[in-house]
Amino acid sequence: MDSMKNRLKVYRAMHNLTQEELAKNVGVTRQTIIAIEKGKYDPSLELAFKIARFFGVKIEDIFIYEESE
């Protein structure tokens, strides 16, 4: 199964943001941010772009797609 790893927690910490604050800024619930950080939920492309834009980085700086062997 292919999976997506992410550095969301790292970027959030670097910007000193709570999950709640990030969620408000990108228009989702805190639960969504928690699920993404835990790798339980892969965001839609639209949401992934919103998050990357919010942090001013490329989408692949935060989200790392890994193909399984």
mmCIF file of the N, C-alpha and C atoms, coordinates in Angstrom:
data_MODEL
# 
_entry.id   MODEL 
# 
loop_
_atom_site.group_PDB 
_atom_site.id 
_atom_site.type_symbol 
_atom_site.label_atom_id 
_atom_site.label_alt_id 
_atom_site.label_comp_id 
_atom_site.label_asym_id 
_atom_site.label_entity_id 
_atom_site.label_seq_id 
_atom_site.pdbx_PDB_ins_code 
_atom_site.Cartn_x 
_atom_site.Cartn_y 
_atom_site.Cartn_z 
_atom_site.occupancy 
_atom_site.B_iso_or_equiv 
_atom_site.pdbx_formal_charge 
_atom_site.auth_seq_id 
_atom_site.auth_comp_id 
_atom_site.auth_asym_id 
_atom_site.auth_atom_id 
_atom_site.pdbx_PDB_model_num 
ATOM 1   N N  . MET A 1 1  ? 0.837   -1.205 0.000  1.00 0.00 ? 1  MET A N  1 
ATOM 2   C CA . MET A 1 1  ? 0.000   0.000  0.000  1.00 0.00 ? 1  MET A CA 1 
ATOM 3   C C  . MET A 1 1  ? 0.872   1.254  0.000  1.00 0.00 ? 1  MET A C  1 
ATOM 4   N N  . ASP A 1 2  ? 0.599   2.161  -0.912 1.00 0.00 ? 2  ASP A N  1 
ATOM 5   C CA . ASP A 1 2  ? 1.339   3.418  -0.946 1.00 0.00 ? 2  ASP A CA 1 
ATOM 6   C C  . ASP A 1 2  ? 0.866   4.301  0.203  1.00 0.00 ? 2  ASP A C  1 
ATOM 7   N N  . SER A 1 3  ? 1.789   5.097  0.718  1.00 0.00 ? 3  SER A N  1 
ATOM 8   C CA . SER A 1 3  ? 1.381   5.973  1.804  1.00 0.00 ? 3  SER A CA 1 
ATOM 9   C C  . SER A 1 3  ? 2.056   7.326  1.676  1.00 0.00 ? 3  SER A C  1 
ATOM 10  N N  . MET A 1 4  ? 1.499   8.268  2.382  1.00 0.00 ? 4  MET A N  1 
ATOM 11  C CA . MET A 1 4  ? 2.038   9.603  2.352  1.00 0.00 ? 4  MET A CA 1 
ATOM 12  C C  . MET A 1 4  ? 2.539   9.944  3.744  1.00 0.00 ? 4  MET A C  1 
ATOM 13  N N  . LYS A 1 5  ? 3.801   10.278 3.824  1.00 0.00 ? 5  LYS A N  1 
ATOM 14  C CA . LYS A 1 5  ? 4.354   10.749 5.085  1.00 0.00 ? 5  LYS A CA 1 
ATOM 15  C C  . LYS A 1 5  ? 4.259   12.268 5.037  1.00 0.00 ? 5  LYS A C  1 
ATOM 16  N N  . ASN A 1 6  ? 4.302   12.890 6.208  1.00 0.00 ? 6  ASN A N  1 
ATOM 17  C CA . ASN A 1 6  ? 4.293   14.344 6.175  1.00 0.00 ? 6  ASN A CA 1 
ATOM 18  C C  . ASN A 1 6  ? 5.074   14.939 7.328  1.00 0.00 ? 6  ASN A C  1 
ATOM 19  N N  . ARG A 1 7  ? 5.474   16.178 7.134  1.00 0.00 ? 7  ARG A N  1 
ATOM 20  C CA . ARG A 1 7  ? 6.230   16.922 8.139  1.00 0.00 ? 7  ARG A CA 1 
ATOM 21  C C  . ARG A 1 7  ? 5.376   18.040 8.720  1.00 0.00 ? 7  ARG A C  1 
ATOM 22  N N  . LEU A 1 8  ? 4.067   17.827 8.718  1.00 0.00 ? 8  LEU A N  1 
ATOM 23  C CA . LEU A 1 8  ? 3.154   18.873 9.165  1.00 0.00 ? 8  LEU A CA 1 
ATOM 24  C C  . LEU A 1 8  ? 3.451   19.327 10.584 1.00 0.00 ? 8  LEU A C  1 
ATOM 25  N N  . LYS A 1 9  ? 3.664   18.358 11.467 1.00 0.00 ? 9  LYS A N  1 
ATOM 26  C CA . LYS A 1 9  ? 3.936   18.673 12.873 1.00 0.00 ? 9  LYS A CA 1 
ATOM 27  C C  . LYS A 1 9  ? 5.193   19.537 13.015 1.00 0.00 ? 9  LYS A C  1 
ATOM 28  N N  . VAL A 1 10 ? 6.212   19.210 12.217 1.00 0.00 ? 10 VAL A N  1 
ATOM 29  C CA . VAL A 1 10 ? 7.474   19.957 12.232 1.00 0.00 ? 10 VAL A CA 1 
ATOM 30  C C  . VAL A 1 10 ? 7.245   21.407 11.807 1.00 0.00 ? 10 VAL A C  1 
ATOM 31  N N  . TYR A 1 11 ? 6.528   21.581 10.695 1.00 0.00 ? 11 TYR A N  1 
ATOM 32  C CA . TYR A 1 11 ? 6.263   22.940 10.206 1.00 0.00 ? 11 TYR A CA 1 
ATOM 33  C C  . TYR A 1 11 ? 5.396   23.721 11.199 1.00 0.00 ? 11 TYR A C  1 
ATOM 34  N N  . ARG A 1 12 ? 4.456   23.047 11.787 1.00 0.00 ? 12 ARG A N  1 
ATOM 35  C CA . ARG A 1 12 ? 3.578   23.698 12.765 1.00 0.00 ? 12 ARG A CA 1 
ATOM 36  C C  . ARG A 1 12 ? 4.404   24.170 13.965 1.00 0.00 ? 12 ARG A C  1 
ATOM 37  N N  . ALA A 1 13 ? 5.317   23.315 14.429 1.00 0.00 ? 13 ALA A N  1 
ATOM 38  C CA . ALA A 1 13 ? 6.178   23.656 15.561 1.00 0.00 ? 13 ALA A CA 1 
ATOM 39  C C  . ALA A 1 13 ? 7.107   24.820 15.216 1.00 0.00 ? 13 ALA A C  1 
ATOM 40  N N  . MET A 1 14 ? 7.655   24.795 13.986 1.00 0.00 ? 14 MET A N  1 
ATOM 41  C CA . MET A 1 14 ? 8.551   25.868 13.555 1.00 0.00 ? 14 MET A CA 1 
ATOM 42  C C  . MET A 1 14 ? 7.846   27.219 13.553 1.00 0.00 ? 14 MET A C  1 
ATOM 43  N N  . HIS A 1 15 ? 6.548   27.209 13.293 1.00 0.00 ? 15 HIS A N  1 
ATOM 44  C CA . HIS A 1 15 ? 5.783   28.454 13.251 1.00 0.00 ? 15 HIS A CA 1 
ATOM 45  C C  . HIS A 1 15 ? 5.020   28.698 14.555 1.00 0.00 ? 15 HIS A C  1 
ATOM 46  N N  . ASN A 1 16 ? 5.292   27.844 15.543 1.00 0.00 ? 16 ASN A N  1 
ATOM 47  C CA . ASN A 1 16 ? 4.690   28.004 16.857 1.00 0.00 ? 16 ASN A CA 1 
ATOM 48  C C  . ASN A 1 16 ? 3.159   28.061 16.809 1.00 0.00 ? 16 ASN A C  1 
ATOM 49  N N  . LEU A 1 17 ? 2.572   27.160 16.037 1.00 0.00 ? 17 LEU A N  1 
ATOM 50  C CA . LEU A 1 17 ? 1.122   27.130 15.854 1.00 0.00 ? 17 LEU A CA 1 
ATOM 51  C C  . LEU A 1 17 ? 0.512   25.928 16.557 1.00 0.00 ? 17 LEU A C  1 
ATOM 52  N N  . THR A 1 18 ? -0.671  26.115 17.106 1.00 0.00 ? 18 THR A N  1 
ATOM 53  C CA . THR A 1 18 ? -1.398  24.962 17.654 1.00 0.00 ? 18 THR A CA 1 
ATOM 54  C C  . THR A 1 18 ? -2.119  24.275 16.487 1.00 0.00 ? 18 THR A C  1 
ATOM 55  N N  . GLN A 1 19 ? -2.576  23.067 16.725 1.00 0.00 ? 19 GLN A N  1 
ATOM 56  C CA . GLN A 1 19 ? -3.356  22.359 15.706 1.00 0.00 ? 19 GLN A CA 1 
ATOM 57  C C  . GLN A 1 19 ? -4.605  23.170 15.386 1.00 0.00 ? 19 GLN A C  1 
ATOM 58  N N  . GLU A 1 20 ? -5.199  23.739 16.411 1.00 0.00 ? 20 GLU A N  1 
ATOM 59  C CA . GLU A 1 20 ? -6.405  24.552 16.274 1.00 0.00 ? 20 GLU A CA 1 
ATOM 60  C C  . GLU A 1 20 ? -6.163  25.761 15.353 1.00 0.00 ? 20 GLU A C  1 
ATOM 61  N N  . GLU A 1 21 ? -5.057  26.460 15.587 1.00 0.00 ? 21 GLU A N  1 
ATOM 62  C CA . GLU A 1 21 ? -4.737  27.647 14.780 1.00 0.00 ? 21 GLU A CA 1 
ATOM 63  C C  . GLU A 1 21 ? -4.505  27.294 13.319 1.00 0.00 ? 21 GLU A C  1 
ATOM 64  N N  . LEU A 1 22 ? -3.752  26.223 13.100 1.00 0.00 ? 22 LEU A N  1 
ATOM 65  C CA . LEU A 1 22 ? -3.509  25.795 11.725 1.00 0.00 ? 22 LEU A CA 1 
ATOM 66  C C  . LEU A 1 22 ? -4.825  25.407 11.055 1.00 0.00 ? 22 LEU A C  1 
ATOM 67  N N  . ALA A 1 23 ? -5.651  24.662 11.770 1.00 0.00 ? 23 ALA A N  1 
ATOM 68  C CA . ALA A 1 23 ? -6.949  24.226 11.235 1.00 0.00 ? 23 ALA A CA 1 
ATOM 69  C C  . ALA A 1 23 ? -7.790  25.426 10.792 1.00 0.00 ? 23 ALA A C  1 
ATOM 70  N N  . LYS A 1 24 ? -7.875  26.444 11.653 1.00 0.00 ? 24 LYS A N  1 
ATOM 71  C CA . LYS A 1 24 ? -8.646  27.655 11.320 1.00 0.00 ? 24 LYS A CA 1 
ATOM 72  C C  . LYS A 1 24 ? -8.098  28.319 10.067 1.00 0.00 ? 24 LYS A C  1 
ATOM 73  N N  . ASN A 1 25 ? -6.775  28.406 9.965  1.00 0.00 ? 25 ASN A N  1 
ATOM 74  C CA . ASN A 1 25 ? -6.140  29.071 8.829  1.00 0.00 ? 25 ASN A CA 1 
ATOM 75  C C  . ASN A 1 25 ? -6.360  28.369 7.498  1.00 0.00 ? 25 ASN A C  1 
ATOM 76  N N  . VAL A 1 26 ? -6.497  27.057 7.532  1.00 0.00 ? 26 VAL A N  1 
ATOM 77  C CA . VAL A 1 26 ? -6.690  26.338 6.266  1.00 0.00 ? 26 VAL A CA 1 
ATOM 78  C C  . VAL A 1 26 ? -8.121  25.833 6.091  1.00 0.00 ? 26 VAL A C  1 
ATOM 79  N N  . GLY A 1 27 ? -8.985  26.180 7.035  1.00 0.00 ? 27 GLY A N  1 
ATOM 80  C CA . GLY A 1 27 ? -10.409 25.887 6.876  1.00 0.00 ? 27 GLY A CA 1 
ATOM 81  C C  . GLY A 1 27 ? -10.832 24.448 7.126  1.00 0.00 ? 27 GLY A C  1 
ATOM 82  N N  . VAL A 1 28 ? -10.170 23.779 8.076  1.00 0.00 ? 28 VAL A N  1 
ATOM 83  C CA . VAL A 1 28 ? -10.592 22.426 8.458  1.00 0.00 ? 28 VAL A CA 1 
ATOM 84  C C  . VAL A 1 28 ? -10.724 22.342 9.976  1.00 0.00 ? 28 VAL A C  1 
ATOM 85  N N  . THR A 1 29 ? -11.132 21.197 10.485 1.00 0.00 ? 29 THR A N  1 
ATOM 86  C CA . THR A 1 29 ? -11.239 21.027 11.931 1.00 0.00 ? 29 THR A CA 1 
ATOM 87  C C  . THR A 1 29 ? -9.899  20.584 12.509 1.00 0.00 ? 29 THR A C  1 
ATOM 88  N N  . ARG A 1 30 ? -9.752  20.767 13.807 1.00 0.00 ? 30 ARG A N  1 
ATOM 89  C CA . ARG A 1 30 ? -8.541  20.319 14.499 1.00 0.00 ? 30 ARG A CA 1 
ATOM 90  C C  . ARG A 1 30 ? -8.381  18.804 14.341 1.00 0.00 ? 30 ARG A C  1 
ATOM 91  N N  . GLN A 1 31 ? -9.502  18.079 14.333 1.00 0.00 ? 31 GLN A N  1 
ATOM 92  C CA . GLN A 1 31 ? -9.468  16.622 14.177 1.00 0.00 ? 31 GLN A CA 1 
ATOM 93  C C  . GLN A 1 31 ? -8.803  16.232 12.851 1.00 0.00 ? 31 GLN A C  1 
ATOM 94  N N  . THR A 1 32 ? -9.073  17.018 11.811 1.00 0.00 ? 32 THR A N  1 
ATOM 95  C CA . THR A 1 32 ? -8.469  16.741 10.500 1.00 0.00 ? 32 THR A CA 1 
ATOM 96  C C  . THR A 1 32 ? -6.957  16.892 10.577 1.00 0.00 ? 32 THR A C  1 
ATOM 97  N N  . ILE A 1 33 ? -6.500  17.965 11.228 1.00 0.00 ? 33 ILE A N  1 
ATOM 98  C CA . ILE A 1 33 ? -5.054  18.198 11.373 1.00 0.00 ? 33 ILE A CA 1 
ATOM 99  C C  . ILE A 1 33 ? -4.411  17.061 12.170 1.00 0.00 ? 33 ILE A C  1 
ATOM 100 N N  . ILE A 1 34 ? -5.058  16.652 13.253 1.00 0.00 ? 34 ILE A N  1 
ATOM 101 C CA . ILE A 1 34 ? -4.545  15.539 14.077 1.00 0.00 ? 34 ILE A CA 1 
ATOM 102 C C  . ILE A 1 34 ? -4.411  14.279 13.219 1.00 0.00 ? 34 ILE A C  1 
ATOM 103 N N  . ALA A 1 35 ? -5.462  13.965 12.456 1.00 0.00 ? 35 ALA A N  1 
ATOM 104 C CA . ALA A 1 35 ? -5.464  12.759 11.628 1.00 0.00 ? 35 ALA A CA 1 
ATOM 105 C C  . ALA A 1 35 ? -4.362  12.805 10.564 1.00 0.00 ? 35 ALA A C  1 
ATOM 106 N N  . ILE A 1 36 ? -4.154  13.995 9.967  1.00 0.00 ? 36 ILE A N  1 
ATOM 107 C CA . ILE A 1 36 ? -3.096  14.134 8.960  1.00 0.00 ? 36 ILE A CA 1 
ATOM 108 C C  . ILE A 1 36 ? -1.733  13.929 9.621  1.00 0.00 ? 36 ILE A C  1 
ATOM 109 N N  . GLU A 1 37 ? -1.519  14.571 10.770 1.00 0.00 ? 37 GLU A N  1 
ATOM 110 C CA . GLU A 1 37 ? -0.232  14.455 11.465 1.00 0.00 ? 37 GLU A CA 1 
ATOM 111 C C  . GLU A 1 37 ? 0.075   13.020 11.869 1.00 0.00 ? 37 GLU A C  1 
ATOM 112 N N  . LYS A 1 38 ? -0.961  12.279 12.251 1.00 0.00 ? 38 LYS A N  1 
ATOM 113 C CA . LYS A 1 38 ? -0.760  10.881 12.660 1.00 0.00 ? 38 LYS A CA 1 
ATOM 114 C C  . LYS A 1 38 ? -0.664  9.936  11.475 1.00 0.00 ? 38 LYS A C  1 
ATOM 115 N N  . GLY A 1 39 ? -0.861  10.481 10.268 1.00 0.00 ? 39 GLY A N  1 
ATOM 116 C CA . GLY A 1 39 ? -0.794  9.649  9.070  1.00 0.00 ? 39 GLY A CA 1 
ATOM 117 C C  . GLY A 1 39 ? -2.013  8.774  8.879  1.00 0.00 ? 39 GLY A C  1 
ATOM 118 N N  . LYS A 1 40 ? -3.108  9.106  9.585  1.00 0.00 ? 40 LYS A N  1 
ATOM 119 C CA . LYS A 1 40 ? -4.337  8.319  9.457  1.00 0.00 ? 40 LYS A CA 1 
ATOM 120 C C  . LYS A 1 40 ? -5.193  8.817  8.293  1.00 0.00 ? 40 LYS A C  1 
ATOM 121 N N  . TYR A 1 41 ? -4.866  9.997  7.807  1.00 0.00 ? 41 TYR A N  1 
ATOM 122 C CA . TYR A 1 41 ? -5.685  10.626 6.775  1.00 0.00 ? 41 TYR A CA 1 
ATOM 123 C C  . TYR A 1 41 ? -4.788  11.388 5.811  1.00 0.00 ? 41 TYR A C  1 
ATOM 124 N N  . ASP A 1 42 ? -4.934  11.117 4.520  1.00 0.00 ? 42 ASP A N  1 
ATOM 125 C CA . ASP A 1 42 ? -4.206  11.880 3.511  1.00 0.00 ? 42 ASP A CA 1 
ATOM 126 C C  . ASP A 1 42 ? -5.110  13.017 3.048  1.00 0.00 ? 42 ASP A C  1 
ATOM 127 N N  . PRO A 1 43 ? -4.615  14.250 3.119  1.00 0.00 ? 43 PRO A N  1 
ATOM 128 C CA . PRO A 1 43 ? -5.458  15.383 2.722  1.00 0.00 ? 43 PRO A CA 1 
ATOM 129 C C  . PRO A 1 43 ? -5.746  15.374 1.226  1.00 0.00 ? 43 PRO A C  1 
ATOM 130 N N  . SER A 1 44 ? -6.818  16.027 0.842  1.00 0.00 ? 44 SER A N  1 
ATOM 131 C CA . SER A 1 44 ? -7.104  16.203 -0.580 1.00 0.00 ? 44 SER A CA 1 
ATOM 132 C C  . SER A 1 44 ? -5.983  17.061 -1.157 1.00 0.00 ? 44 SER A C  1 
ATOM 133 N N  . LEU A 1 45 ? -5.845  17.031 -2.464 1.00 0.00 ? 45 LEU A N  1 
ATOM 134 C CA . LEU A 1 45 ? -4.825  17.835 -3.114 1.00 0.00 ? 45 LEU A CA 1 
ATOM 135 C C  . LEU A 1 45 ? -5.050  19.316 -2.794 1.00 0.00 ? 45 LEU A C  1 
ATOM 136 N N  . GLU A 1 46 ? -6.296  19.720 -2.815 1.00 0.00 ? 46 GLU A N  1 
ATOM 137 C CA . GLU A 1 46 ? -6.644  21.115 -2.529 1.00 0.00 ? 46 GLU A CA 1 
ATOM 138 C C  . GLU A 1 46 ? -6.171  21.515 -1.130 1.00 0.00 ? 46 GLU A C  1 
ATOM 139 N N  . LEU A 1 47 ? -6.442  20.657 -0.147 1.00 0.00 ? 47 LEU A N  1 
ATOM 140 C CA . LEU A 1 47 ? -6.033  20.954 1.231  1.00 0.00 ? 47 LEU A CA 1 
ATOM 141 C C  . LEU A 1 47 ? -4.513  20.936 1.367  1.00 0.00 ? 47 LEU A C  1 
ATOM 142 N N  . ALA A 1 48 ? -3.866  19.985 0.714  1.00 0.00 ? 48 ALA A N  1 
ATOM 143 C CA . ALA A 1 48 ? -2.405  19.907 0.767  1.00 0.00 ? 48 ALA A CA 1 
ATOM 144 C C  . ALA A 1 48 ? -1.781  21.186 0.214  1.00 0.00 ? 48 ALA A C  1 
ATOM 145 N N  . PHE A 1 49 ? -2.343  21.699 -0.891 1.00 0.00 ? 49 PHE A N  1 
ATOM 146 C CA . PHE A 1 49 ? -1.849  22.950 -1.468 1.00 0.00 ? 49 PHE A CA 1 
ATOM 147 C C  . PHE A 1 49 ? -2.099  24.130 -0.535 1.00 0.00 ? 49 PHE A C  1 
ATOM 148 N N  . LYS A 1 50 ? -3.275  24.147 0.093  1.00 0.00 ? 50 LYS A N  1 
ATOM 149 C CA . LYS A 1 50 ? -3.609  25.220 1.039  1.00 0.00 ? 50 LYS A CA 1 
ATOM 150 C C  . LYS A 1 50 ? -2.601  25.263 2.182  1.00 0.00 ? 50 LYS A C  1 
ATOM 151 N N  . ILE A 1 51 ? -2.292  24.085 2.708  1.00 0.00 ? 51 ILE A N  1 
ATOM 152 C CA . ILE A 1 51 ? -1.341  23.988 3.828  1.00 0.00 ? 51 ILE A CA 1 
ATOM 153 C C  . ILE A 1 51 ? 0.047   24.456 3.378  1.00 0.00 ? 51 ILE A C  1 
ATOM 154 N N  . ALA A 1 52 ? 0.487   23.978 2.217  1.00 0.00 ? 52 ALA A N  1 
ATOM 155 C CA . ALA A 1 52 ? 1.803   24.376 1.699  1.00 0.00 ? 52 ALA A CA 1 
ATOM 156 C C  . ALA A 1 52 ? 1.866   25.883 1.466  1.00 0.00 ? 52 ALA A C  1 
ATOM 157 N N  . ARG A 1 53 ? 0.809   26.433 0.863  1.00 0.00 ? 53 ARG A N  1 
ATOM 158 C CA . ARG A 1 53 ? 0.755   27.883 0.623  1.00 0.00 ? 53 ARG A CA 1 
ATOM 159 C C  . ARG A 1 53 ? 0.792   28.662 1.931  1.00 0.00 ? 53 ARG A C  1 
ATOM 160 N N  . PHE A 1 54 ? 0.062   28.156 2.923  1.00 0.00 ? 54 PHE A N  1 
ATOM 161 C CA . PHE A 1 54 ? 0.030   28.823 4.223  1.00 0.00 ? 54 PHE A CA 1 
ATOM 162 C C  . PHE A 1 54 ? 1.437   28.943 4.813  1.00 0.00 ? 54 PHE A C  1 
ATOM 163 N N  . PHE A 1 55 ? 2.234   27.890 4.674  1.00 0.00 ? 55 PHE A N  1 
ATOM 164 C CA . PHE A 1 55 ? 3.597   27.900 5.215  1.00 0.00 ? 55 PHE A CA 1 
ATOM 165 C C  . PHE A 1 55 ? 4.605   28.503 4.232  1.00 0.00 ? 55 PHE A C  1 
ATOM 166 N N  . GLY A 1 56 ? 4.158   28.805 3.011  1.00 0.00 ? 56 GLY A N  1 
ATOM 167 C CA . GLY A 1 56 ? 5.033   29.403 2.012  1.00 0.00 ? 56 GLY A CA 1 
ATOM 168 C C  . GLY A 1 56 ? 6.098   28.441 1.492  1.00 0.00 ? 56 GLY A C  1 
ATOM 169 N N  . VAL A 1 57 ? 5.739   27.162 1.407  1.00 0.00 ? 57 VAL A N  1 
ATOM 170 C CA . VAL A 1 57 ? 6.686   26.160 0.917  1.00 0.00 ? 57 VAL A CA 1 
ATOM 171 C C  . VAL A 1 57 ? 6.051   25.339 -0.205 1.00 0.00 ? 57 VAL A C  1 
ATOM 172 N N  . LYS A 1 58 ? 6.871   24.502 -0.849 1.00 0.00 ? 58 LYS A N  1 
ATOM 173 C CA . LYS A 1 58 ? 6.336   23.621 -1.884 1.00 0.00 ? 58 LYS A CA 1 
ATOM 174 C C  . LYS A 1 58 ? 5.604   22.464 -1.206 1.00 0.00 ? 58 LYS A C  1 
ATOM 175 N N  . ILE A 1 59 ? 4.627   21.956 -1.892 1.00 0.00 ? 59 ILE A N  1 
ATOM 176 C CA . ILE A 1 59 ? 3.808   20.871 -1.354 1.00 0.00 ? 59 ILE A CA 1 
ATOM 177 C C  . ILE A 1 59 ? 4.673   19.679 -0.940 1.00 0.00 ? 59 ILE A C  1 
ATOM 178 N N  . GLU A 1 60 ? 5.737   19.394 -1.747 1.00 0.00 ? 60 GLU A N  1 
ATOM 179 C CA . GLU A 1 60 ? 6.574   18.229 -1.429 1.00 0.00 ? 60 GLU A CA 1 
ATOM 180 C C  . GLU A 1 60 ? 7.523   18.478 -0.258 1.00 0.00 ? 60 GLU A C  1 
ATOM 181 N N  . ASP A 1 61 ? 7.610   19.711 0.209  1.00 0.00 ? 61 ASP A N  1 
ATOM 182 C CA . ASP A 1 61 ? 8.395   19.983 1.422  1.00 0.00 ? 61 ASP A CA 1 
ATOM 183 C C  . ASP A 1 61 ? 7.671   19.441 2.658  1.00 0.00 ? 61 ASP A C  1 
ATOM 184 N N  . ILE A 1 62 ? 6.357   19.412 2.583  1.00 0.00 ? 62 ILE A N  1 
ATOM 185 C CA . ILE A 1 62 ? 5.563   18.943 3.723  1.00 0.00 ? 62 ILE A CA 1 
ATOM 186 C C  . ILE A 1 62 ? 5.091   17.503 3.541  1.00 0.00 ? 62 ILE A C  1 
ATOM 187 N N  . PHE A 1 63 ? 4.625   17.203 2.338  1.00 0.00 ? 63 PHE A N  1 
ATOM 188 C CA . PHE A 1 63 ? 4.070   15.873 2.088  1.00 0.00 ? 63 PHE A CA 1 
ATOM 189 C C  . PHE A 1 63 ? 5.007   15.023 1.242  1.00 0.00 ? 63 PHE A C  1 
ATOM 190 N N  . ILE A 1 64 ? 5.368   13.858 1.777  1.00 0.00 ? 64 ILE A N  1 
ATOM 191 C CA . ILE A 1 64 ? 6.301   12.972 1.090  1.00 0.00 ? 64 ILE A CA 1 
ATOM 192 C C  . ILE A 1 64 ? 5.573   11.692 0.700  1.00 0.00 ? 64 ILE A C  1 
ATOM 193 N N  . TYR A 1 65 ? 5.456   11.496 -0.597 1.00 0.00 ? 65 TYR A N  1 
ATOM 194 C CA . TYR A 1 65 ? 4.744   10.303 -1.085 1.00 0.00 ? 65 TYR A CA 1 
ATOM 195 C C  . TYR A 1 65 ? 5.726   9.148  -1.172 1.00 0.00 ? 65 TYR A C  1 
ATOM 196 N N  . GLU A 1 66 ? 5.343   8.030  -0.594 1.00 0.00 ? 66 GLU A N  1 
ATOM 197 C CA . GLU A 1 66 ? 6.216   6.848  -0.641 1.00 0.00 ? 66 GLU A CA 1 
ATOM 198 C C  . GLU A 1 66 ? 5.512   5.695  -1.333 1.00 0.00 ? 66 GLU A C  1 
ATOM 199 N N  . GLU A 1 67 ? 6.136   5.211  -2.395 1.00 0.00 ? 67 GLU A N  1 
ATOM 200 C CA . GLU A 1 67 ? 5.582   4.034  -3.069 1.00 0.00 ? 67 GLU A CA 1 
ATOM 201 C C  . GLU A 1 67 ? 6.092   2.794  -2.360 1.00 0.00 ? 67 GLU A C  1 
ATOM 202 N N  . SER A 1 68 ? 5.214   1.835  -2.192 1.00 0.00 ? 68 SER A N  1 
ATOM 203 C CA . SER A 1 68 ? 5.649   0.593  -1.562 1.00 0.00 ? 68 SER A CA 1 
ATOM 204 C C  . SER A 1 68 ? 6.366   -0.277 -2.589 1.00 0.00 ? 68 SER A C  1 
ATOM 205 N N  . GLU A 1 69 ? 7.204   -1.139 -2.090 1.00 0.00 ? 69 GLU A N  1 
ATOM 206 C CA . GLU A 1 69 ? 7.977   -2.037 -2.968 1.00 0.00 ? 69 GLU A CA 1 
ATOM 207 C C  . GLU A 1 69 ? 7.057   -2.966 -3.729 1.00 0.00 ? 69 GLU A C  1 
# 
